[in-house]
């Protein structure tokens, strides 16, 4: 069947066929597996967590020097509890000036801790060894006293408390 235009030429043509091949069907194997979907979410989360605040100074949270100090603190472990002192909640404050002076305010799990004399010195040495740190000072405080609620979720998980 052909329709004719005013000039006598066909506008369109119709072709009759016996059968048409079916379009390809979706297969379960072509779908994204739960592991792939989880991996994609994990990549997104890692990228999100790795993002640093824009315009943060070196001594501000997210800045290079501040993060280096926190990294050094995470390398120091409590001798009685297999968790680093930062995640254990022993570090109350990290103050970094623009000149590279660092002040760490910390406590210990108890005043009778066997490392009460040596731990602040170790913290001062480790922080003072970071490139860009001009001077490191550690202030040991007992108020507020440390309690397990100050631990990070990572520390609680490590100790089986979650």
C-alpha positions in Angstrom: 0.0 0.0 0.0 1.5 3.3 -1.1 0.2 6.8 -0.5 0.8 9.2 -3.2 1.9 12.8 -2.9 0.5 15.6 -5.1 3.4 15.0 -7.6 2.6 11.3 -7.9 5.5 10.1 -5.8 5.0 7.9 -2.8 5.0 9.6 0.6 5.8 6.4 2.4 5.9 2.8 1.7 4.7 -0.2 3.7 6.6 -3.4 3.7 5.0 -6.6 4.9 7.2 -9.1 6.6 6.7 -12.5 8.0 8.4 -12.0 11.4 10.6 -9.6 13.2 13.5 -10.7 15.5 12.7 -10.1 19.1 14.7 -7.4 20.9 17.4 -8.7 23.2 16.0 -9.3 26.7 17.7 -8.1 29.9 19.6 -10.9 31.7 20.4 -11.2 35.4 24.1 -11.5 34.5 23.9 -8.0 32.9 22.6 -6.4 36.1 25.0 -4.8 38.6 25.8 -7.3 41.4 25.3 -6.3 45.0 29.1 -6.4 45.5 29.6 -4.0 42.6 26.9 -1.7 44.0 28.6 -1.8 47.4 32.0 -1.1 45.9 30.6 2.0 44.1 29.1 3.3 47.3 32.4 2.6 49.2 34.4 4.5 46.6 32.0 7.4 46.9 32.3 7.4 50.7 36.1 7.2 50.7 36.2 10.2 48.3 33.8 12.1 50.6 35.8 11.3 53.7 39.0 12.2 52.0 37.8 15.6 51.0 39.4 18.4 53.0 37.7 21.7 53.8 38.3 24.3 51.2 40.5 27.2 52.3 41.5 25.6 55.6 44.8 27.0 56.9 47.6 24.6 57.7 46.9 24.8 61.4 43.1 24.5 61.2 41.3 21.2 61.2 41.6 19.8 57.7 44.9 21.8 57.2 48.1 19.9 56.4 49.9 20.7 59.6 46.9 20.0 61.8 46.3 16.7 60.1 50.0 15.7 60.4 49.8 16.4 64.2 46.7 14.2 64.5 48.4 11.5 62.4 51.4 11.5 64.7 49.1 11.3 67.7 47.3 8.3 66.1 50.7 6.5 66.0 51.1 6.6 69.8 49.5 3.7 71.6 48.4 3.3 75.2 50.6 0.5 76.6 47.7 -1.1 78.5 45.0 -0.7 75.9 45.7 -1.6 72.2 44.3 1.6 70.9 46.0 4.9 69.9 45.7 7.8 72.3 43.7 9.9 69.9 40.9 7.4 69.3 41.1 6.5 73.0 39.9 10.0 73.7 43.0 11.1 75.7 43.6 14.1 73.4 41.3 17.0 74.5 42.6 19.7 72.2 45.2 20.3 69.4 45.9 24.0 68.8 48.2 24.9 65.9 49.3 28.5 65.3 50.2 30.0 62.0 53.8 30.1 63.1 53.9 26.3 63.6 53.6 26.2 67.4 51.5 23.3 68.6 49.8 22.9 72.0 48.3 19.5 72.8 46.0 19.3 75.8 45.6 15.7 76.9 44.8 13.4 79.9 45.6 9.9 80.8 43.1 7.1 81.7 44.0 7.5 85.4 46.5 9.6 87.4 48.1 6.4 88.5 48.8 5.3 84.9 52.3 3.7 84.6 53.2 6.0 81.8 52.0 9.2 83.5 55.6 10.5 83.5 56.7 9.3 80.1 53.6 9.7 77.8 53.5 13.5 77.7 57.2 13.6 76.8 56.7 11.1 74.0 53.7 13.1 72.7 55.9 16.3 72.8 58.8 14.5 71.0 56.6 13.0 68.2 54.7 16.2 67.6 57.9 18.3 67.6 59.4 16.0 65.0 56.8 16.8 62.4 58.1 19.0 59.6 56.6 22.5 59.9 56.2 22.3 63.7 58.4 25.0 65.3 57.6 24.2 69.0 55.5 21.6 70.7 54.0 21.8 74.1 51.9 19.2 76.0 49.6 20.1 78.8 48.5 17.2 81.0 45.1 17.9 82.6 42.9 15.8 84.9 39.7 17.8 84.6 37.5 16.6 83.1 38.6 13.1 83.9 38.8 10.5 81.2 36.0 8.0 80.8 35.2 5.4 78.1 32.6 7.6 76.6 35.4 9.8 75.1 36.6 6.9 72.9 35.9 7.0 69.2 33.6 4.4 67.5 36.8 2.9 66.0 38.3 2.4 69.4 35.1 0.9 70.8 35.0 -1.5 67.8 38.6 -2.5 68.3 37.9 -3.2 72.0 34.7 -5.1 71.3 32.5 -2.5 73.0 30.2 -2.0 70.0 
